[in-house]
């Protein structure tokens, strides 16, 4: 019951976050998500959600955007979003690291992280769940890009895409995250302190 409630709250927050000054003109033009009627508008530091785009439509819009941008089959199974403490996210990531003692790399948990190694969010294959930190609202380009990153892992899981190593699985996720950020004049380097070398280390198989 609690999980269902958190999922509903997370989706609702994602879709309905608005600026307190919603009446003021937007500081950047709206970005239409391909294949949908959703226009994401950045109003100051907040997303202003159009009335014709519900929370489920917005989540589907991210899926459509990923499908169009990277020529992937459409995925119609939405992941479950769970808001948990940063400590719980770290524990989930640590548990994943211990799940494959040969490589020391997570076999089932795949997450967004910063250059400092802090895990921001985690996707769990078995439950098709995205774990986001408490307080996450999807109200900035950086926050919403974290969801985009984890949605890539959802695609990879549902579509059964194979990779040579867990690091290679992160490559498309970071490319998608950076491309999403670029729509709003942002990038991984500025928002997550991820420079090209850090990304190379996180996305390359070293064997």
N, C-alpha and C positions, 0 to 999 in steps of 0.2 A: 504493500500500500504506500509506504514511504517512498520507495523507488519510483512508482508511478507518479506520485505527487511531484518529486524532484524533476522527473523527465518533463512533466507538463509545465512546471515553472520555468525550466531552462529554455524550452521551446518558445514559451510565451514571451519571456524576457528577450530572447534573441530577435523575435519578430516585432516587438512593440516598443523597443527602447526609443525614446524621443528626447530631443533637447528641451530644456526648460524654456528656452526662447524659441519655440517652434514657429512663432509668427515672423521671425526675422528671416531675411533672404538667405538662402543657402550660400556657403562660401565656395562651393565647387559644384559643377554641373552634375545632374543625376547620371548614374551609370546603370544602364539597362542590362540585366542578366540575360544572356542569350537564350532564346527559346521560351521566355516567360514575359509576363507583364510587370514583373518586379523591377522597380527603379530604386537603387540604393542611393540615398542622398546624404552627404556629409554636411551637417549643419553645425559649424564650429567644431566641437570635439565629439559630437554625438551623431548617431544615425537617426534620420527622420524617416519613419516607415509609412509608405503610402497606404491609404485605406483599402485599396483593392488587392493587397498582398498579405494574406494571413500567415500565421507562424508556420504552418505545414507547407504552404506554398513557398515560403522563403527557404525552408530547408530543402525542398525539392528543387528550388532554383539553384542552390549551390551544387546539387548533384547534376543538374542540367549543364551548368557552367563547366564543371569538370569534364563531363562527357563531350561537350563541344570543343573545349580548349585542347583536350588531349586525345580526342578520337577514341573514347572509351565507350563500351556498351552502357546504356542507361541502367542505373540501379534503382529499383523501386522499393527496396527495403530500407526504411529509415533506421539509423542506429538509435540506441537509447542513450540519452544524455544524462549524466549523473554529476551533481555538484557535491564535491567532497573537499575536505581540508587539504592544504598543500602537503601535510605530513602523510595523509593517506595516499596521495598520488605518488609521493616518494617511496612509500612502502610497497605500492603496487609495482612500481618500476624495479625496485630492489628484488622483489619476489620473482619478477620476470628474469632478472639477471641471473638468479640462482637456478632458474629452470633448465639451463643448458650448461652444465659444469665444464664441458669440453671446450666451449668457445668463450664462456663468460658473458654471453650476449643473450638478450631476451629472445625466447622462442615464440612467445605469444603476446607480449605487450610491446607496443610501438608508440613512442611519444614525441611530442614537440619539446625541444630543449633550447637553451641559450648557449652562448659561447662558454659561459662559466660552468656548464654542465647541469644547471638546475632544470629539473623536469617540470615543464609547464602544464602538460596534459598527457593523457595516456589513452590509447585505444586497445581494448581487449578483444582478441579474435573470437574466443569461445562464446562470449555473451553478446558480441556485437555492440559493445558499450563504449562510449566516449566519456572519460572521467575528466571533468573540468574543475578548476579551483573555486571554492566558495567565493562569492563576490563577483564572479565572471558574469558579464551581461551581454557581451557581443556588441557593445556600444561604441567601439572604436575600431579603426581598420586593423590594428594589431590584434585585438581580442578576437575579432571575427576571423582573422587569418589563421588563428590557432585551430578553430573549428574546421576551416578549409583543409588544413594539414591533416587533421585526424580523419576527415572524410575521405581523403585519398587512401588511407589505410583501410577504411571500410570498403572502398571499391576493390582494393587488392584482395581483401579477405573474401568478400562475396563472389568475386569473379574468379577466385582461385589462381591469381597471377603468381608465377614462380620467379624467384630471384636467387642469385648465386650466394648471397649472404644477407643478413639483416640490414647491414649498412646500405646495400644497394636498394633495399626497399624504401629507405628514407629519401633517396634522390628525387623521385617524382614528387614526393610530399613537400619537400623544400622548394622545388621549382614552382609548384602550384601555389604555395604560400607566398612566395616572392612575387609571382605574377599577379596574384590577387591584390597584394599591397600596392603594386605599381599603378593600379587603377586610381588610387587615391594619393599618388605622389609619395608613397612610402616605400621602404625596402627592408630586407632582413638585417642589413648592416646597421641601420639607424634604430630600428625598433627592437632588435634582439641581439645586437652586438655580434652578429654572425658575419665575419669577413669571408672572402673566398677560400682562404686556407682552412678555416674552421669547418666550412661546408664540405671541403674536399675530404677532410678527416672523417666527418660524420657519414659520408655517402660512398666511400670507397672500400672495396674488399682488399684487405692486405694479406693475401696468401696466394 
